[in-house]
Amino acid sequence: MTPDTLRQRLEQRAQRLEAIAQRWLPPPDALPERLHAAMRYAVLGGGKRLRPQLVYASGEALGLAPARLDAVALAVELIHAYSLIHDDLPAMDDDDLRRGRPTTHKAFDEATAILAGDALQPLAFEILATDASIAGGAQQRLAMISRLARAAGSCGMVGGQAVDLQQVGQQPDLNTIDTMHGLKTGRLIHAATLLPADLADAA
């Protein structure tokens, strides 16, 4: 595969994700409008989409059609988006910019940003539980929900952020840094590569 071909494939997958996100995210004019606008602001129109790309690539290796992977890829991206909203807050990393534009709490306000993150997380699990395009049985859906929950929880992404906060003003050793990144970043990436295996008929 040439670099141009790879770039084109990555762009096509990113566009697929944007389209499915447009369908699942609440419209900005639906009550409560400000919350829904913040959710859309945090998810749409940017980012590398690394985790969804891994879902698509892993699923392709297992022979799964992209249409069965769209909702799974979006669920992973929603968890990632919620984590970025919360990470950027003044109580966490206190960032003003994300992807070259104001962070969600700067574009809206802190309370709305917190609620937007809170809403994106359950939406991810609702998608895995109900989206018809997944075409999986109850056991497959439960396996994916469990895997994503573990990757996002206190022994995964959230735990990594807690370790990160504990190191503020400290000089962490290499093992602590490795643990922090393995939890905060690695667990969700790991889940993205394995979720299609939970969905595959012959995992």
C-alpha positions as CSV (number, residue, x, y, z in Angstrom):
1,M,0.0,0.0,0.0
2,T,1.4,3.4,-1.0
3,P,1.4,6.3,1.4
4,D,-1.2,8.1,-0.8
5,T,-3.5,5.0,-0.7
6,L,-3.1,4.7,3.0
7,R,-3.9,8.4,3.5
8,Q,-7.0,8.1,1.3
9,R,-8.2,5.1,3.3
10,L,-7.6,6.9,6.6
11,E,-9.6,9.9,5.3
12,Q,-12.4,7.7,4.1
13,R,-12.7,6.1,7.5
14,A,-12.6,9.4,9.3
15,Q,-15.5,10.6,7.0
16,R,-17.5,7.4,7.9
17,L,-17.0,8.1,11.6
18,E,-18.1,11.7,11.1
19,A,-21.3,10.6,9.4
20,I,-22.3,8.0,12.0
21,A,-21.5,10.6,14.7
22,Q,-23.8,13.1,13.0
23,R,-26.6,10.5,13.2
24,W,-26.1,9.5,16.8
25,L,-25.3,12.8,18.5
26,P,-28.4,14.8,19.6
27,P,-29.2,17.7,17.3
28,P,-28.1,21.1,18.6
29,D,-31.6,22.5,18.6
30,A,-33.0,19.7,20.8
31,L,-33.5,20.4,24.5
32,P,-31.2,21.1,26.3
33,E,-29.7,22.9,23.4
34,R,-26.5,24.2,25.1
35,L,-25.6,20.7,26.3
36,H,-26.2,19.1,23.0
37,A,-24.2,21.8,21.2
38,A,-21.3,21.2,23.5
39,M,-21.4,17.4,22.9
40,R,-21.3,18.0,19.2
41,Y,-18.5,20.6,19.5
42,A,-16.3,18.1,21.4
43,V,-16.8,15.2,18.9
44,L,-17.3,16.6,15.4
45,G,-14.9,18.2,13.0
46,G,-11.4,17.2,14.0
47,G,-8.9,14.9,15.6
48,K,-6.7,12.1,14.3
49,R,-9.4,9.5,15.0
50,L,-6.7,7.1,15.9
51,R,-8.8,4.8,18.0
52,P,-11.6,4.4,15.4
53,Q,-9.0,3.8,12.8
54,L,-7.7,0.9,14.9
55,V,-11.2,-0.5,15.2
56,Y,-11.6,-0.4,11.4
57,A,-8.2,-1.9,10.7
58,S,-8.6,-4.7,13.2
59,G,-12.1,-5.5,12.0
60,E,-10.8,-5.5,8.4
61,A,-8.2,-8.0,9.4
62,L,-10.9,-10.2,10.9
63,G,-13.0,-10.0,7.7
64,L,-15.7,-7.7,9.2
65,A,-17.6,-5.3,6.9
66,P,-17.0,-1.6,7.7
67,A,-20.7,-1.1,8.2
68,R,-20.6,-3.5,11.3
69,L,-17.7,-1.5,12.7
70,D,-19.1,2.1,12.4
71,A,-21.0,2.1,15.7
72,V,-18.2,0.4,17.5
73,A,-15.6,2.9,16.2
74,L,-17.9,5.8,17.3
75,A,-18.4,4.3,20.8
76,V,-14.6,4.3,21.3
77,E,-14.3,7.8,20.0
78,L,-17.0,9.1,22.3
79,I,-15.2,7.7,25.3
80,H,-12.0,9.4,24.1
81,A,-13.9,12.7,23.5
82,Y,-15.4,12.6,27.0
83,S,-12.0,12.1,28.5
84,L,-10.5,15.0,26.6
85,I,-13.3,17.3,27.8
86,H,-12.6,16.4,31.4
87,D,-8.8,16.3,31.1
88,D,-8.9,19.9,29.8
89,L,-10.8,21.3,32.8
90,P,-9.1,23.6,35.2
91,A,-9.3,20.9,37.9
92,M,-7.3,18.6,35.7
93,D,-4.8,19.7,33.0
94,D,-6.3,23.2,32.7
95,D,-5.9,23.6,28.9
96,D,-7.3,26.4,26.8
97,L,-6.9,24.9,23.4
98,R,-7.6,21.5,21.9
99,R,-7.1,20.7,18.2
100,G,-6.4,24.3,17.5
101,R,-9.6,25.8,18.9
102,P,-10.9,26.6,22.4
103,T,-11.5,23.6,24.7
104,T,-15.1,22.8,25.4
105,H,-15.1,24.5,28.8
106,K,-13.7,27.7,27.1
107,A,-16.2,27.6,24.2
108,F,-19.1,27.0,26.6
109,D,-18.5,26.9,30.4
110,E,-17.1,24.5,32.9
111,A,-20.4,23.2,34.1
112,T,-21.7,22.5,30.5
113,A,-18.4,20.9,29.6
114,I,-18.6,18.5,32.6
115,L,-22.2,17.6,31.7
116,A,-21.2,17.1,28.0
117,G,-18.5,14.6,29.0
118,D,-20.9,12.9,31.4
119,A,-23.4,12.6,28.6
120,L,-21.0,11.3,26.0
121,Q,-19.9,8.4,28.2
122,P,-23.3,6.7,28.5
123,L,-24.1,7.4,24.9
124,A,-21.1,5.2,23.9
125,F,-22.5,2.3,25.8
126,E,-26.0,2.9,24.5
127,I,-24.6,2.6,21.0
128,L,-22.9,-0.7,21.7
129,A,-26.1,-2.0,23.3
130,T,-28.6,-0.9,20.6
131,D,-27.1,0.1,17.2
132,A,-28.6,-2.3,14.6
133,S,-25.7,-2.0,12.2
134,I,-23.5,-3.9,14.6
135,A,-25.6,-7.0,13.9
136,G,-24.3,-8.8,16.9
137,G,-26.0,-11.0,19.5
138,A,-26.4,-10.2,23.1
139,Q,-23.2,-12.0,24.2
140,Q,-21.2,-10.1,21.6
141,R,-22.6,-6.8,22.7
142,L,-22.0,-7.6,26.4
143,A,-18.4,-8.6,25.7
144,M,-17.8,-5.2,23.9
145,I,-19.5,-3.2,26.6
146,S,-17.5,-5.0,29.3
147,R,-14.2,-4.5,27.5
148,L,-14.8,-0.8,26.8
149,A,-15.9,-0.2,30.4
150,R,-12.8,-1.8,31.8
151,A,-10.6,0.2,29.5
152,A,-12.2,3.4,30.5
153,G,-12.5,2.8,34.3
154,S,-10.3,3.1,37.4
155,C,-8.0,0.4,36.2
156,G,-7.7,2.0,32.8
157,M,-8.0,5.5,31.4
158,V,-9.5,7.2,34.5
159,G,-6.9,5.5,36.7
160,G,-4.2,6.8,34.4
161,Q,-5.5,10.3,34.8
162,A,-5.5,9.8,38.6
163,V,-1.8,8.7,38.5
164,D,-1.1,11.8,36.3
165,L,-2.6,14.1,38.9
166,Q,-0.7,12.5,41.7
167,Q,2.6,13.3,39.9
168,V,2.0,17.1,39.6
169,G,5.0,18.8,41.1
170,Q,6.8,15.4,41.4
171,Q,9.7,13.8,39.5
172,P,8.1,10.4,38.5
173,D,10.4,7.5,37.8
174,L,10.3,5.6,34.5
175,N,8.0,2.9,35.9
176,T,5.5,5.4,37.1
177,I,5.5,7.2,33.7
178,D,5.1,3.9,31.9
179,T,2.2,2.9,34.1
180,M,0.5,6.3,33.7
181,H,0.6,6.2,29.9
182,G,-0.2,2.5,29.8
183,L,-3.4,3.2,31.7
184,K,-4.4,6.7,30.5
185,T,-3.7,6.1,26.8
186,G,-2.8,2.5,26.2
187,R,-5.9,0.8,27.6
188,L,-8.3,2.5,25.3
189,I,-6.0,1.9,22.3
190,H,-5.8,-1.8,23.3
191,A,-9.5,-2.0,23.6
192,A,-10.0,-0.5,20.1
193,T,-7.9,-3.2,18.6
194,L,-9.8,-6.0,20.4
195,L,-13.4,-4.9,20.2
196,P,-13.8,-6.2,16.6
197,A,-12.6,-9.6,17.9
198,D,-15.5,-9.6,20.4
199,L,-17.8,-8.9,17.5
200,A,-16.4,-11.4,15.0
201,D,-18.4,-14.7,14.6
202,A,-15.1,-16.7,14.9
203,A,-13.1,-14.6,17.3
